[in-house]
Amino acid sequence: MRILVTGAAGFIGSHYVREVLAGSYPRSEDTRVTVVDRLTYAGRRDNLPDAHERFEFVHGDICERELLDRIVPGHDAIVHFAAESHVDRSLTGPGEFIRTNVMGTQQVLDAALHAKVDRVLHVSTDEVYGSIESGSWTEDSPLLPNSPYAASKASSDLIARAYHRTHGLDVRVTRCSNNYGPRQHPEKLIPNFVTRLLTGRTVPLYGDGRNVREWLHVDDHCRALHLVLTEGRAGEIYNIGGGTGLSNREMTARLLELLGADWDMVRHVEDRLGHDFRYAIDDSKIREELGYAPRWSIESGLGHVVDWYRDHPEFWRGPAV
């Protein structure tokens, strides 16, 4: 199989590519991978191999159709990670989110259609569902996004659906809960808090810290993605969860304990505009259909992440951060 992976110099995409090249997934030993990435602030070339016989890197923008028409033909599948993803940035600069997440996705899908690519995996987020007071979202829940980021991802999901329903393009959509793991950009909650505490700085907790998120280790997420790519059904949506929901305050407490810090290292800051209160997804579909189950517990996962950032200061202290 030959796979084109968009946005794979970032956190999740680079993990997926490294695992594919390592033969970590069934029948991936001979898979060839092409990566296209614009290398924005969150994309780092050193997240990917310097050289590998089954790997090619293309520096480019998915919104440039001429580039896509040159590199897409000949691939059997596309795994589409490329996206602007930080909610806070979307509040002050939504235009870039619309450009990349909406227009970029349409260009990728159209290029795939014209190049007769066998299948496209569109990687999305549970944030498209909005906020839920109790229970959990299924794949049939309505899309009620509340931030410009979430709205741009919901728009891209609907475009993906349209290309499947109108043109018959084999598109599969996944919606994951909050990811964490090594190599995540320090603007996100867990690496932000870890790196701050490692350097003796206070951590900013939004509002009263009661907002709830479900946490998914990047390794579990990427295994699930490959399952959907290779064994999922065309036109289907699959929720991917980690099974552990924690309030931001509970997550903060766990990180303080792992790093030997006290609550005097926490400062409460004004809450984010339109801050969704609670996310929770029902991922029974992917578990029952494809046999997915997370391998990382929140305890082992957080300990692993803290150790990784402690052991790799060059990643988060460097000029790219």
C-alpha positions in Angstrom: 0.0 0.0 0.0 1.1 3.5 -0.7 -0.3 6.2 1.7 -0.2 10.0 1.4 -0.4 11.6 4.9 -1.2 15.2 5.2 0.0 17.3 8.1 2.2 14.5 9.4 4.9 16.8 10.8 2.6 17.5 13.7 2.0 15.6 16.9 -0.6 12.9 15.9 0.4 12.6 12.3 4.0 12.1 13.0 3.3 9.3 15.5 1.1 7.6 12.9 3.8 7.8 10.3 6.6 6.5 12.6 4.4 3.5 13.6 3.5 2.7 10.0 7.2 2.8 9.0 8.1 0.6 12.0 5.6 -2.0 10.9 3.6 -1.7 14.1 0.3 -2.3 12.5 -0.9 -5.4 10.7 0.3 -5.6 7.1 2.1 -2.3 7.3 5.6 -3.7 6.9 5.9 -2.8 3.2 3.7 0.3 3.3 5.2 3.4 1.5 4.4 6.8 3.0 4.5 10.2 1.5 4.0 13.2 3.8 2.9 16.6 2.7 3.2 19.3 5.4 3.4 23.1 5.3 5.6 23.2 8.5 3.7 25.8 10.3 4.6 26.6 14.0 3.2 23.2 15.2 4.8 21.1 12.4 8.4 20.0 12.9 10.5 18.2 10.3 12.5 16.5 13.1 9.2 14.7 14.2 9.7 12.5 11.1 12.6 10.3 9.9 15.6 12.0 8.3 15.7 9.2 5.7 13.9 6.0 5.2 13.6 3.8 2.1 9.8 3.8 2.2 9.4 7.5 3.1 9.2 10.7 1.2 8.6 14.2 2.6 7.1 17.0 0.5 7.1 20.6 1.9 3.9 22.1 0.7 0.4 23.5 1.4 -2.7 21.4 0.9 -4.6 24.4 -0.3 -2.3 24.5 -3.4 -4.2 22.4 -5.9 -1.3 22.3 -8.4 0.8 20.6 -5.7 -1.9 18.1 -4.9 -2.4 17.2 -8.5 1.3 16.4 -8.7 1.7 14.3 -5.6 -1.7 12.6 -5.0 -1.8 10.3 -8.1 -0.3 6.8 -7.5 -1.4 6.6 -3.8 -3.8 4.0 -2.6 -5.1 6.0 0.3 -4.9 9.4 2.0 -4.8 9.9 5.8 -5.8 13.5 6.3 -4.5 15.0 9.5 -3.6 18.5 8.3 -5.5 21.1 10.3 -5.2 24.1 12.5 -6.3 22.7 15.9 -5.7 25.1 18.8 -9.0 26.5 20.1 -7.5 29.6 21.7 -5.8 30.6 18.4 -9.1 30.2 16.6 -10.8 32.8 18.8 -8.4 35.5 17.6 -7.5 34.2 14.1 -10.4 32.2 12.7 -9.5 32.9 9.0 -6.6 30.5 9.0 -8.8 27.8 10.5 -11.4 28.2 7.7 -8.7 28.2 5.0 -6.8 25.1 6.2 -9.6 23.0 7.7 -12.4 23.7 5.3 -10.9 24.8 2.0 -7.8 22.5 2.5 -10.0 19.5 3.1 -12.1 20.2 0.0 -9.0 20.4 -2.1 -7.6 17.1 -0.7 -10.9 15.3 -1.3 -11.3 16.7 -4.9 -7.7 15.8 -5.7 -8.3 12.3 -4.4 -11.5 12.0 -6.5 -9.8 13.0 -9.7 -6.7 10.8 -9.0 -9.0 7.8 -8.3 -7.5 7.2 -4.8 -9.1 4.1 -3.3 -10.0 5.7 0.1 -9.6 8.7 2.3 -9.5 8.8 6.1 -10.5 12.2 7.4 -9.3 12.7 11.0 -11.7 14.9 13.0 -12.6 15.7 16.6 -15.3 15.2 19.2 -15.5 19.0 19.5 -17.8 19.1 16.5 -20.6 17.8 18.8 -20.4 20.8 21.1 -20.9 20.3 24.8 -23.0 17.7 26.6 -24.3 17.9 30.2 -24.7 14.1 30.7 -24.4 10.9 28.7 -22.3 10.7 25.6 -22.4 11.4 21.9 -22.8 8.7 19.3 -21.9 9.0 15.7 -25.5 10.0 15.0 -25.5 13.0 17.4 -26.1 16.4 15.8 -23.1 18.7 15.1 -23.3 21.7 17.4 -19.8 23.3 17.4 -19.2 26.3 19.6 -15.7 27.5 18.7 -14.4 28.7 15.3 -12.0 25.7 15.4 -14.8 23.2 16.1 -17.0 24.8 13.4 -14.3 24.5 10.8 -13.8 20.8 11.6 -17.6 20.2 11.5 -17.6 21.9 8.1 -14.9 19.7 6.9 -16.8 16.6 8.1 -19.8 17.6 6.1 -17.7 18.2 3.0 -16.3 14.7 3.5 -19.8 13.3 3.7 -20.8 15.2 0.6 -17.9 13.8 -1.5 -19.0 10.3 -0.4 -22.7 10.7 -1.0 -22.4 12.8 -4.3 -19.3 11.2 -5.9 -19.1 7.8 -4.3 -15.6 8.6 -2.9 -14.6 6.1 -0.2 -14.3 8.5 2.8 -14.2 7.4 6.4 -14.4 10.0 9.3 -13.0 9.6 12.8 -13.8 11.8 15.8 -11.4 11.5 18.7 -11.4 12.8 22.2 -8.5 14.9 23.6 -5.1 13.4 22.6 -2.0 13.5 24.7 1.5 12.0 24.4 5.1 12.7 23.6 5.9 15.4 21.0 2.7 17.4 21.6 3.2 21.1 21.1 3.5 22.9 24.5 0.5 25.1 23.8 -1.8 22.2 24.7 -2.9 21.6 28.3 -0.8 18.6 29.4 2.5 19.5 27.8 2.0 23.2 28.8 1.5 22.3 32.5 4.3 19.7 32.5 6.9 22.0 30.9 5.9 24.9 33.1 6.2 22.9 36.3 9.5 21.4 35.2 10.8 25.0 35.0 9.3 26.2 38.2 6.6 28.3 36.6 2.9 28.5 37.6 0.2 26.9 35.5 -2.9 28.7 34.3 -6.2 26.9 35.1 -9.3 28.3 33.2 -12.1 29.4 35.4 -13.0 27.0 38.3 -11.4 24.0 36.5 -14.6 22.0 36.4 -14.7 21.6 32.6 -14.5 17.9 31.7 -12.5 16.2 28.9 -12.0 12.6 27.9 -8.3 11.7 27.4 -6.8 9.5 24.7 -3.2 8.5 24.3 -1.9 9.3 20.8 -0.7 5.7 20.4 -4.2 4.3 21.0 -5.6 6.9 18.7 -3.2 6.0 15.8 -3.9 2.3 16.2 -7.6 3.0 15.9 -7.0 5.2 12.8 -5.2 2.4 11.0 -8.0 0.0 11.9 -10.6 2.4 10.3 -8.3 2.9 7.3 -7.8 -0.8 6.7 -11.0 -2.4 8.0 -13.6 0.3 8.3 -16.6 0.9 6.1 -16.9 3.6 3.4 -19.0 6.6 4.4 -19.0 5.7 8.0 -18.0 7.8 11.1 -16.2 6.2 14.0 -15.8 7.8 17.5 -12.5 7.1 19.2 -12.3 7.5 22.9 -9.8 6.8 25.7 -12.4 5.9 28.3 -11.2 8.3 31.0 -13.1 11.6 31.6 -11.5 14.1 34.0 -12.2 17.7 34.9 -9.3 20.1 34.2 -8.9 20.4 38.0 -8.6 16.7 38.3 -6.0 16.6 35.5 -4.1 19.4 37.2 -4.0 17.5 40.5 -2.6 14.4 38.7 0.1 16.5 37.1 1.0 18.3 40.3 1.4 15.0 42.0 3.6 13.5 39.3 5.9 16.5 39.3 6.0 17.0 43.1 4.3 20.4 43.1 1.6 21.9 45.3 -1.5 23.9 44.5 0.3 27.2 45.1 1.8 26.6 41.6 -1.7 27.0 40.1 -3.2 30.4 39.1 -6.8 30.7 38.1 -7.3 32.7 34.9 -10.3 34.1 33.2 -12.3 31.4 31.4 -12.0 30.9 27.7 -14.8 32.5 25.6 -17.5 29.9 24.7 -15.6 27.3 26.8 -17.5 23.9 26.3 -18.2 22.4 29.7 -18.1 18.7 29.0 -17.1 16.3 26.2 -17.9 12.6 26.3 -18.2 10.1 23.4 -19.7 6.7 23.0 -17.1 4.7 21.0 -18.9 1.3 21.2 -19.2 1.2 17.4 -15.4 1.0 16.7 -15.0 -1.4 19.6 -17.7 -3.8 18.4 -17.1 -3.5 14.7 -13.3 -3.4 14.5 -12.1 -4.7 17.9 -10.6 -1.4 19.1 -9.7 -1.0 22.8 -7.3 1.5 24.3 -4.1 0.0 25.8 -2.9 3.0 27.7 -4.4 3.8 31.1 -4.4 7.4 32.2 -2.0 6.6 35.0 0.6 4.9 32.8 0.1 7.4 30.0 0.6 10.5 32.1 3.6 9.0 33.8 5.1 8.2 30.4 4.5 11.7 29.1 6.0 13.5 32.1 9.1 11.3 31.8 9.4 12.1 28.1 9.2 15.9 28.5 11.7 15.7 31.4 14.1 13.6 29.3 13.7 15.7 26.1 14.1 19.4 27.0 15.5 20.1 23.5 12.0 19.5 22.1 10.2 22.2 24.2 13.1 24.6 25.0 14.2 25.0 21.4 13.5 28.0 19.0 10.6 26.1 17.3 8.5 26.4 20.5 
